[in-house]
Amino acid sequence: MEQEKRAGRGRDAVPRKRKRLKYIAVLPSTVTLLNAFCGFMAIVYASRGLEIFLQVSPLRRANISFLTMSGYMILFAMIADMLDGQVARWSGAASDFGGQLDSLSDCISFGVAPAFLMLKVMEAHLGTETFIDKLRFAASIKKVFPGWGAWVVHMAGRWFLFAAIVYVLCAVIRLARFNVENDTDNAAHNSFAGLPSPAAAGVVVSLVIFRENFLPRIAGRLPVFCSALMAVSTWLLPFAALGGGILMVTRIRYVHAANRLLAGKKTFATFVVLLFAGLFAVWNIQIALVLGFWGFALSGLVHYLIDRIRNRKQPEEKGFA
C-alpha cells in the first residue's frame, strides 16, 4: 500500500514536457522587431529633450528637435506594426509566437514610448516656474503667496505622471486582453473592442509633432495665434494620454481603418476621398496626423453615444405606442 502511494506521488511529481519553439517566420518577426526598435529609439530620442536632432535652417524654429524625432519614430513603429501582420498573412506564417512578439513590441512602442514622450514634453516646456511668470496675475499672487509657483509646478508634475501611468497600464491591459481574445481569422480583424494601442499612441504623438514641428515654423507670421495654440496643445497632452488610455480598455467598437478603406473593391467616391486625403497629408503631414488620429479616436466614442441614445429612445417609443 505504501509502495503504491509512493509510486503515485512519483508519477504526479514527474514534470510535464514543455512545448519548445522550433521554427519561426523570419520575415514577419523581423518586421515586428523593427517595431520594437523604433519604439526604443523613440524613448532614447525623447530623453534628449529640446536638443536639436537635425539642423535644416539657420533659424532655430525650423530645426527638428529630438522630441519631434521621437514622435516620428513612433509613427515608423506604426508602419512596421501594420506591415508585420500583412506579411504574416500573405506568407501564410501567422503564429502564436508572432502574436506574442507583436504585443510585446506594441507595449514598448505604443505603451511606454508615448507616455514617456508626453512627460518629456511637459518637462521641457512646463518643468520650471517660467510659465507661471508669464501669467498676468502672477505678480499680484506672488506678493500674497510667495511659494505658489513652486507648488503649482509640483502639483502639475504629479498630474502629468498620473496621466502617464494610467496610459501605460491601460495599454498593457489592452494588449493582454487582445492576446486572449485575438482570432487569426481575417474576418475577426474588421473591428476592435476598444481603441487600438497604435491609434491611442497616435493621439498623443500627433499633438506632439504638431506642437514641436509645425507651430514653430509659422510662429513668426502668426505670433499671437501660435502662442495660444502652443499653450493649448501643451496642456492638452496629459488629457489626451488619459483619454486615450481609458478608451483602450473600453468595449467601444472601432473599425479596422486599413481593412475597411484599402482591402477589396471600393466605390469611385471612396477612391477620390482617399486620393485627396493622401494629397492633404503630403501637403501638411502634421495637421493631417492630428485630424486623422483625433478624428478616428472620437469617431468610435461618438458612434457609441449615438447608439446609446437610440437604444434608450426605442423602449420609450414602444411603451408610448
Buried (B, 14 or more C-beta within 10 A) or exposed (E): EEEEEEEEEEEEEEEEEEEEEEEEBEBBBEBBBBBBBBBBBBBEBBBBBBEBBEEEEEEEEEBBBBBBBBBBBBBBBBBBBBBBBBBBBEEEBBBEBBBEBBBBBBBBBBBBBBBBBBBBBBBBBBBEBEBBEEEEEBEEBBEEEEEBBEEBBEEBBEBBBEBBBBBBBBBBBBBEBBBEEBEBEEEEBEEBBBBBBBBBBBBBBBBBBBBBBBBBBEBEEEEEEBEEBBBEBBBBBBEBBBBBBBBBBBEBBBBBBEBEBEEEEEEEEEEEEEEEBEEBBEEEBBBBBBBBBBEBBEBBBEBBEEEEEEEEEEEEEEEEE
